[in-house]
Every structure is written in structure tokens, then in C-alpha cells.
Amino acid sequence: MGGATPYLRCTMPPTWRAIVVECDLAKLWQIDSSVLGDNSVSRKLTAEIVATYKAADPALEVTDLDLATQPLGHLSPAHIGAWFGHPPTDEATLAGIARGNAT
């Protein structure tokens, strides 16, 4: 697989398995969101894709995010503004930011 590149270079072969051979990745995010757990077809697919990439490059760093068990908080315009140096004024947003939460 070689060294990491700052961008993903892939050809578009007929199957995703062929993409693994053509891409040079340093990191891969596995994001699942189905609440069906072991019955989820999409979870099985992402697990198979990650396993295929890891088999091709054991040094690949995989980060997984399960939105069913670790839901993302709501980001309001006040939260985004706070990131850009515009302090929020409402108490709920200030308390959420202090807790490290988006909600």
C-alpha cells in the first residue's frame, strides 16, 4: 500500500473490493448508524469493507463511530459562532459548551 498521501486516489472499478487495491489510505473512518445491531446489513457491509482494507494494509488506522450508541449532539448557530470567536449569550449554549456538549 505504501506511504500516506494527503488525498484519496482511486480508480472506479466495477466492485468496491478492487478499490482497496487502487487506494493508498493512512486512516479510515467507519461510521455506523443503524439501530438494528447484529441484524443490520449496512453494519455487516462496513465491517467487511474495513476488514478488506485492513487485510490489504495492516498498518491502516481505523476509527469507528457508532451513531446509534454515541449520538452526536445538536450544533446550533451559537455553537458554530463560539468556535469562530463569537461568544454565545444564551445560558443553555454556555452551559453545553462548559460541559463539552453540543446540546
Secondary structure by P-SEA (a helix, b strand, c coil): ccccccbbbbcccccaaaaaaaccccbbbbbbccccccccaaaaaaaaaaaaaaaacccbbbbbbcccccccccccaaaaaaaaccccccaaaaaaaaacccc
